[in-house]
Every structure is written in structure tokens, then in C-alpha cells.
């Protein structure tokens, strides 16, 4: 298996990059094993990447990099069980099209389709709906190649502890080869958009909230079942545009929002930084309190111009060891700073204030996003953090799958 020298990796937002010594695109499990054998012989580390959408350095390495985009086949569709088994490199957008041909669909999706099956397990991709878990909760089985080249089948009934670790693996347990998803019958979404104010948003059902203009967008009904709520961003949020100046009167901001929603055109791709932290929603009013604290801080620091929206999404508790929703229903609160035309903007003060507020209310960071948390923080945040560490050390005793990001997590 030949590696490519001189490859430059950039994440989607072009905020982090790295230059791996060798870049590989294996087409099957045997070629993956050859790469791991070579890495072991040369004492190199290995990082597997997916779609590169994580706005952090979690995918960066200076050693060996593997992209599984050539391992992108659908291996089996079980119509009776409504399950599909795929190779780990398939993008969800491609998977969705194939599932539709079989009258099936994933019950919940993230914001983009250019993320791989293994990638959503790497950092815990999510969307919203309190009756839905993060996307890895839809995974019922997977195969994992460890640093030694051994292939493990993992599910609720086989290697169950490793399964609960590998469903949010941070890329540090091995190489995911195949993934089996539990699907459901294909459905249609009914979208409803309406404006509201922050003070009116108190239900833990989900919303997209703009702290500046107060625009709230809600999309109920999955498969026409009113108890299952999905929430999609308004056109402004969806297109990644932030035209309003927070110093404008609210009515002017709303006119601009309505104009963009009507026009629905993109003249230039706007990429962004973003940070997500979760708070426990078992305590009534905690989510709203966190939003009000952030709003109060912004009002007290008028020199800080914060882009909107603030995305607020809700997710069901799960048993995945490093899931931010581990053992608790949670609320994702995501702030964004746009980079119009690729230009950097000042964000550090806003970032720090946000992170301090979220830590005070019991937040856990989204693994894909930049954060300042250390091993000591994670030991406090995650009851099963040490169990995950033990599994990692057993599967990868030499640290083949570590990188600088992961060293800050585990050491």
C-alpha cells in the first residue's frame, strides 16, 4: 500500500491544517492492515479522517493519515430488520439516497451530508429532538481494526463495553471498518418557521434561537408523528449568512432576516468557527438560564460583537461512554463566529466567556469543537471516563492512534 507524500490536510472551515508524512486511501481492510503494520514498523502514529468538518484540530497529524473515502460501499440492506451495513467511509448523503430506494431512512441526521459513517462515531454528530439520541445511538453494530491488526465485531451482545466506547471513539481505539445502522421507514418532514423572543422560549422541545433578533425556528413532526420533534434552522442560519448588525434596531434586523429568507441566494461561501457545549436539562429552566447569562454578558460587553445564531438543540440520554449525553438528557448550545470571505475575526473573549458560563451550569463540550478542557475536567464531567481510558490503553497500548488533540484529552 503506497502512501502519498506532500499531502496538505485542511478542515472544512480552513481553520486547522496539518501536513502528514504519508497520506493513504485504502480500498479494503487488508490495505488498512498493511498501513498499520508499516506504522508499527516505523514507530509512526495514525489518524483516520472523514469529511473533515470538525472545527478543531482533532483530525490533524504529522505522521500517517488515512482517508477511507474508497471504502464507501453499502454491504447489506436488511429490509425486514430495517438495518443497513456499510463501509466506514461512506458519506451519509450518499447513504440517504440509497436508503430512499429501499423505502428506508435514518431517523435523525446532522446538518450536512458530507460526513462519513465512521466520522459521526468519532465525535458524536447530533441533531435535535428530545426523543432522539445523537447519531451514534442509531448504530447497532460495527467492526473495528485495532493497532495490532485484529478485527473485532462489536454490538450490544458482542464486546459490549468496547461497543459503547467505539460508538464515540475520538479516533483513538482503532480503525472503524463497517457500521450497521438501525433505520426506519422513509418519512417526510413538515417545516414551520416563526419568529419569537428569547423570553418566550422556555419549552425543552428545541429551537434555533438568535440572541440578537430573537428569531426562533421550529420544525415539528417526523413521519407526521407529533411526539417526535425535529428542528431545522431558518434560511438565514441554513445558508450560513449573518447580515444583521446587532447594533441595529430589532425591527431592522428582522427585515434583513425576512429579506434573506425570501431571496435565498449565496454570493460567497461563508465559513465559520463554532463551539458547542451541553447542559443537563433535567433541572427545569437551566437551559434558559444559560442563554440569559450569555445574553447578559453580551449586553455588559458592548465592544464584543457576537454573530448569531445561537443554536439550541435537545437530545436524549444514552449509555455511550464518552457521549456528551451520557446518562442525561441534554441541550446543545452552539455559538458561531463567521469568517466572511475567509477573513479571521476576533473571538477569544466571547469564546472564553461562553465556556465559563457553560462550565458553571454543568456543560460538557462537543468533541468536534475547540475547547480548553483537560483530562481533569473530563474526569469530573464523565462518570465512565476512566473506563474509556482503560479500553483505549488495552486496544492501543503504544498510542498509535493518538495525536496532539488527544494527548490534551488523556494526559
C-alpha positions as CSV (number, residue, x, y, z in Angstrom):
1,X,0.0,0.0,0.0
2,X,1.7,3.2,-1.2
3,X,1.4,6.4,0.7
4,X,1.4,9.9,-0.8
5,X,4.0,12.5,0.5
6,X,3.3,16.2,0.5
7,X,-0.4,16.0,1.2
8,X,-1.9,19.0,3.0
9,X,-5.0,18.5,5.2
10,X,-7.4,21.3,5.9
11,X,-10.6,21.0,7.8
12,X,-13.8,22.3,6.1
13,X,-13.7,25.7,7.7
14,X,-9.9,26.0,6.9
15,X,-9.2,26.9,10.5
16,X,-6.9,23.9,11.2
17,X,-4.4,22.1,8.9
18,X,-1.6,19.6,9.0
19,X,1.0,18.0,6.7
20,X,1.1,14.3,7.3
21,X,4.3,12.5,6.4
22,X,2.3,10.0,4.3
23,X,-1.4,10.1,3.2
24,X,-3.2,6.8,2.4
25,X,-6.5,5.9,0.7
26,X,-7.0,2.2,1.3
27,X,-9.7,0.3,-0.6
28,X,-10.2,-2.6,1.8
29,X,-9.4,-4.0,5.2
30,X,-6.3,-5.7,4.1
31,X,-4.8,-2.4,2.9
32,X,-5.7,-0.8,6.2
33,X,-3.8,-3.6,7.9
34,X,-0.8,-3.0,5.7
35,X,-0.7,0.7,6.7
36,X,-0.9,-0.2,10.4
37,X,1.9,-2.7,10.0
38,X,4.0,-0.1,8.3
39,X,3.2,2.4,11.0
40,X,4.2,-0.1,13.7
41,X,7.5,-0.9,12.0
42,X,8.4,2.8,11.6
43,X,7.0,3.9,15.0
44,X,4.5,6.3,13.5
45,X,1.1,7.4,14.6
46,X,-2.0,7.1,12.5
47,X,-5.0,9.4,12.2
48,X,-8.1,8.4,10.2
49,X,-10.2,11.3,8.8
50,X,-13.7,11.5,7.4
51,X,-15.3,14.6,5.8
52,X,-13.1,17.0,7.8
53,X,-16.0,19.0,9.1
54,X,-14.8,19.2,12.7
55,X,-13.9,22.8,13.6
56,X,-10.9,21.8,15.7
57,X,-7.5,20.0,15.3
58,X,-8.9,16.6,16.3
59,X,-8.1,15.3,12.7
60,X,-4.6,16.7,12.5
61,X,-1.3,14.7,12.5
62,X,2.2,14.9,11.2
63,X,2.6,11.2,10.8
64,X,0.3,8.9,8.8
65,X,-3.1,10.0,7.7
66,X,-5.8,7.6,6.3
67,X,-9.0,8.7,4.4
68,X,-11.5,5.9,4.0
69,X,-13.3,7.5,1.0
70,X,-12.6,4.5,-1.2
71,X,-14.2,2.2,1.4
72,X,-17.7,3.6,0.7
73,X,-19.9,0.6,-0.3
74,X,-23.3,-0.4,1.0
75,X,-22.7,-4.0,2.0
76,X,-26.2,-5.2,3.0
77,X,-29.7,-3.9,3.4
78,X,-32.0,-5.9,5.6
79,X,-35.5,-4.7,4.8
80,X,-37.1,-6.9,7.4
81,X,-35.0,-5.6,10.3
82,X,-34.7,-2.1,8.6
83,X,-31.0,-2.2,9.1
84,X,-28.1,-1.3,6.7
85,X,-24.5,-2.3,6.9
86,X,-22.0,0.0,5.2
87,X,-18.2,0.5,4.8
88,X,-17.0,3.2,7.2
89,X,-16.0,5.7,4.6
90,X,-19.5,6.2,3.0
91,X,-20.9,9.7,3.3
92,X,-24.3,10.0,4.9
93,X,-25.6,12.0,1.9
94,X,-24.9,9.0,-0.4
95,X,-26.3,6.6,2.1
96,X,-29.5,8.6,2.3
97,X,-30.1,8.3,-1.4
98,X,-29.6,4.5,-1.4
99,X,-31.9,4.1,1.6
100,X,-34.6,6.0,-0.1
101,X,-34.5,3.4,-2.9
102,X,-35.4,0.8,-0.3
103,X,-38.1,2.9,1.4
104,X,-35.8,3.5,4.5
105,X,-34.2,6.4,6.2
106,X,-32.1,7.3,9.2
107,X,-34.3,8.6,12.0
108,X,-32.1,11.7,12.6
109,X,-29.4,13.5,10.7
110,X,-26.8,16.2,11.3
111,X,-26.7,19.4,9.4
112,X,-24.6,18.2,6.4
113,X,-24.4,15.0,4.4
114,X,-20.6,15.2,3.7
115,X,-19.7,13.3,6.9
116,X,-18.7,9.7,6.9
117,X,-20.2,6.8,8.8
118,X,-17.1,6.4,10.9
119,X,-16.8,10.1,11.3
120,X,-20.1,10.6,13.0
121,X,-18.9,8.0,15.6
122,X,-15.7,9.8,16.0
123,X,-17.1,13.0,17.5
124,X,-20.7,12.3,18.2
125,X,-22.6,14.0,15.5
126,X,-26.1,15.1,16.6
127,X,-29.2,17.0,15.6
128,X,-32.2,17.6,17.8
129,X,-35.4,16.1,19.2
130,X,-35.7,15.0,22.8
131,X,-36.9,11.6,21.7
132,X,-33.8,11.1,19.6
133,X,-30.2,10.4,20.7
134,X,-27.1,11.5,19.0
135,X,-26.5,9.8,15.6
136,X,-24.2,7.1,17.1
137,X,-27.3,5.8,19.0
138,X,-28.6,4.6,15.7
139,X,-25.6,2.3,15.3
140,X,-26.3,-1.3,16.3
141,X,-23.0,-3.0,15.3
142,X,-19.6,-2.1,13.9
143,X,-16.2,-3.7,13.1
144,X,-13.0,-2.3,14.5
145,X,-9.4,-3.0,13.5
146,X,-7.1,-2.5,16.4
147,X,-3.5,-1.3,16.4
148,X,-2.4,-5.0,16.2
149,X,-4.4,-5.6,13.1
150,X,-7.1,-7.7,14.9
151,X,-10.7,-7.1,13.7
152,X,-13.3,-7.0,16.4
153,X,-17.1,-7.3,15.9
154,X,-18.8,-5.1,18.4
155,X,-22.5,-4.8,19.2
156,X,-24.9,-4.8,22.2
157,X,-24.3,-8.5,22.5
158,X,-20.7,-8.9,21.4
159,X,-17.8,-6.9,23.0
160,X,-20.4,-4.7,24.5
161,X,-18.1,-2.5,26.6
162,X,-15.9,-1.8,23.5
163,X,-19.0,-1.1,21.5
164,X,-20.1,1.6,24.0
165,X,-16.7,3.1,23.7
166,X,-16.4,2.8,19.9
167,X,-19.7,4.5,19.3
168,X,-17.9,7.7,20.2
169,X,-14.3,6.7,19.7
170,X,-12.4,10.0,19.1
171,X,-10.3,8.1,16.5
172,X,-8.2,6.6,19.3
173,X,-9.4,3.0,19.6
174,X,-8.6,1.7,16.1
175,X,-9.9,2.0,12.5
176,X,-13.7,1.5,12.1
177,X,-14.2,-0.7,9.0
178,X,-18.0,-1.2,8.9
179,X,-21.1,0.2,10.5
180,X,-24.6,-1.2,10.9
181,X,-27.4,1.4,11.3
182,X,-30.9,0.9,12.6
183,X,-33.2,2.7,10.1
184,X,-36.9,3.3,10.0
185,X,-39.5,3.6,7.2
186,X,-38.9,6.6,5.0
187,X,-40.7,9.8,6.1
188,X,-41.3,13.4,5.2
189,X,-40.6,16.5,7.2
190,X,-43.1,19.3,7.7
191,X,-41.2,22.6,8.4
192,X,-42.8,25.5,10.2
193,X,-40.9,28.8,10.8
194,X,-42.0,31.6,13.1
195,X,-40.4,34.5,15.0
196,X,-40.4,34.7,18.8
197,X,-38.5,36.2,21.6
198,X,-36.0,34.7,24.0
199,X,-38.3,35.2,26.9
200,X,-41.0,33.2,25.2
201,X,-38.7,30.2,24.5
202,X,-39.0,28.0,27.6
203,X,-40.1,24.6,26.4
204,X,-37.4,21.9,26.2
205,X,-38.6,20.8,22.8
206,X,-35.9,22.5,20.7
207,X,-35.4,25.7,18.7
208,X,-32.9,27.8,16.8
209,X,-32.5,31.0,18.8
210,X,-30.8,34.2,17.6
211,X,-29.8,36.1,20.8
212,X,-29.8,39.4,18.8
213,X,-33.0,39.3,16.9
214,X,-34.8,36.6,18.9
215,X,-35.8,34.6,15.8
216,X,-36.8,31.1,16.7
217,X,-37.4,28.4,14.1
218,X,-39.1,25.1,14.9
219,X,-39.9,22.1,12.7
220,X,-42.2,19.5,14.3
221,X,-43.4,16.1,13.1
222,X,-41.2,13.3,11.9
223,X,-43.2,10.9,9.8
224,X,-46.2,13.0,10.8
225,X,-45.8,11.8,14.4
226,X,-46.3,14.9,16.6
227,X,-44.4,13.5,19.6
228,X,-41.1,13.3,17.6
229,X,-39.8,16.8,17.0
230,X,-37.1,17.9,14.5
231,X,-35.9,21.4,14.4
232,X,-34.3,22.9,11.4
233,X,-32.6,26.3,11.1
234,X,-34.3,29.2,9.2
235,X,-33.0,30.1,5.8
236,X,-30.6,32.6,7.3
237,X,-29.0,30.1,9.6
238,X,-29.1,27.3,7.0
239,X,-27.3,29.4,4.4
240,X,-24.6,30.5,6.9
241,X,-25.3,34.2,6.4
242,X,-25.3,36.8,9.2
243,X,-26.2,40.2,7.6
244,X,-27.7,41.9,10.6
245,X,-25.7,44.3,12.8
246,X,-26.5,43.7,16.4
247,X,-26.5,47.5,16.9
248,X,-29.4,47.9,14.5
249,X,-32.9,48.2,16.0
250,X,-34.7,44.8,16.2
251,X,-37.2,45.7,13.6
252,X,-34.4,46.4,11.1
253,X,-32.7,43.2,11.9
254,X,-35.9,41.3,11.3
255,X,-36.5,43.0,8.0
256,X,-33.0,41.8,6.9
257,X,-33.8,38.3,8.1
258,X,-37.0,38.3,6.1
259,X,-35.2,39.7,3.0
260,X,-32.6,36.9,3.2
261,X,-35.3,34.2,3.7
262,X,-37.1,35.5,0.6
263,X,-34.0,35.9,-1.6
264,X,-32.3,32.6,-0.6
265,X,-29.1,33.2,-2.6
266,X,-25.5,32.8,-1.7
267,X,-22.9,35.1,-3.3
268,X,-19.9,33.8,-1.4
269,X,-19.4,30.8,0.9
270,X,-19.1,31.9,4.5
271,X,-17.2,29.5,6.7
272,X,-17.1,29.7,10.4
273,X,-15.7,28.8,13.8
274,X,-18.1,27.3,16.2
275,X,-18.2,25.9,19.7
276,X,-20.8,23.7,21.3
277,X,-21.4,22.9,25.0
278,X,-24.1,20.8,26.5
279,X,-26.0,21.4,29.7
280,X,-28.2,19.0,31.6
281,X,-31.9,19.7,31.1
282,X,-33.1,17.6,34.0
283,X,-33.2,20.8,36.1
284,X,-36.1,22.9,34.9
285,X,-35.0,26.3,33.5
286,X,-31.3,25.6,33.3
287,X,-31.1,26.0,29.5
288,X,-33.0,29.3,29.5
289,X,-30.8,30.5,32.5
290,X,-27.6,29.7,30.5
291,X,-28.9,31.6,27.5
292,X,-29.9,34.6,29.6
293,X,-26.5,34.6,31.3
294,X,-24.8,34.7,27.8
295,X,-27.2,37.4,26.7
296,X,-26.5,39.4,29.9
297,X,-22.7,39.1,29.3
298,X,-23.0,40.4,25.7
299,X,-25.1,43.3,26.9
300,X,-22.5,44.1,29.5
301,X,-19.7,43.9,26.9
302,X,-20.9,46.1,24.0
303,X,-17.5,46.2,22.4
304,X,-17.8,42.4,21.7
305,X,-19.8,41.9,18.5
306,X,-21.2,38.4,18.5
307,X,-22.5,36.8,15.4
308,X,-25.8,34.9,15.5
309,X,-27.5,32.5,15.6
310,X,-27.1,30.6,18.9
311,X,-28.3,27.1,18.0
312,X,-30.3,25.4,20.7
313,X,-31.0,21.7,20.2
314,X,-32.1,18.9,22.5
315,X,-31.0,15.2,22.7
316,X,-32.0,12.1,24.6
317,X,-29.7,10.5,27.2
318,X,-27.6,7.4,26.1
319,X,-25.1,4.9,27.5
320,X,-22.2,5.7,25.2
321,X,-19.1,6.2,27.4
322,X,-17.9,9.5,26.1
323,X,-21.2,10.8,24.7
324,X,-21.9,14.3,25.9
325,X,-25.4,12.9,26.6
326,X,-24.1,10.1,28.7
327,X,-26.8,9.2,31.3
328,X,-28.6,12.6,30.9
329,X,-31.0,14.3,28.6
330,X,-29.1,17.3,27.3
331,X,-29.3,20.6,25.5
332,X,-26.7,21.5,22.8
333,X,-25.9,25.2,22.8
334,X,-23.8,26.2,19.9
335,X,-22.3,29.7,19.2
336,X,-20.9,30.7,15.9
337,X,-18.4,33.4,14.7
338,X,-18.5,33.7,10.9
339,X,-15.4,34.3,8.8
340,X,-16.8,36.4,5.9
341,X,-14.7,35.8,2.7
342,X,-12.2,33.7,4.7
343,X,-11.1,36.6,6.9
344,X,-10.4,35.9,10.6
345,X,-12.4,37.6,13.3
346,X,-11.7,38.3,17.0
347,X,-13.5,35.6,19.0
348,X,-11.3,34.7,22.0
349,X,-13.1,36.9,24.6
350,X,-16.6,35.7,23.5
351,X,-15.3,32.1,23.5
352,X,-13.9,32.3,27.0
353,X,-17.0,33.9,28.5
354,X,-19.2,31.3,26.8
355,X,-17.1,28.4,28.0
356,X,-17.0,29.8,31.6
357,X,-20.8,30.2,31.7
358,X,-21.4,26.7,30.3
359,X,-19.0,25.0,32.8
360,X,-20.9,26.7,35.7
361,X,-24.1,25.1,34.6
362,X,-22.6,21.6,34.1
363,X,-21.8,21.7,30.5
364,X,-19.7,19.2,28.5
365,X,-18.0,20.3,25.3
366,X,-18.9,18.8,21.9
367,X,-15.9,16.6,20.9
368,X,-15.7,18.0,17.4
369,X,-15.3,21.6,18.6
370,X,-12.4,23.6,20.0
371,X,-12.3,23.7,23.8
372,X,-10.0,24.4,26.8
373,X,-10.9,21.3,28.8
374,X,-8.2,19.0,30.3
375,X,-8.2,15.4,31.5
376,X,-9.1,16.6,35.0
377,X,-12.2,18.3,33.5
378,X,-13.3,15.2,31.7
379,X,-12.8,13.0,34.8
380,X,-15.3,15.3,36.5
381,X,-17.7,15.5,33.6
382,X,-17.8,11.8,32.6
383,X,-18.6,9.1,35.1
384,X,-17.1,6.5,32.7
385,X,-14.1,8.5,31.5
386,X,-11.6,6.1,33.3
387,X,-13.3,3.1,31.8
388,X,-12.9,4.5,28.3
389,X,-9.2,5.2,29.1
390,X,-8.7,1.6,30.2
391,X,-10.3,0.3,27.0
392,X,-8.1,2.7,24.9
393,X,-4.9,1.6,26.7
394,X,-5.9,-2.1,26.2
395,X,-6.6,-1.7,22.4
396,X,-3.8,0.7,21.7
397,X,-1.1,0.3,24.3
398,X,1.6,2.1,22.3
399,X,-0.6,5.1,21.4
400,X,-0.6,4.5,17.7
401,X,-3.9,6.5,17.3
402,X,-3.0,9.5,19.4
403,X,-2.3,13.0,18.2
404,X,-1.8,16.4,19.9
405,X,-5.5,16.9,20.4
406,X,-5.9,13.6,22.1
407,X,-2.9,14.0,24.2
408,X,-4.6,17.0,25.8
409,X,-7.6,14.9,26.5
410,X,-5.9,11.8,28.0
411,X,-2.7,13.2,29.6
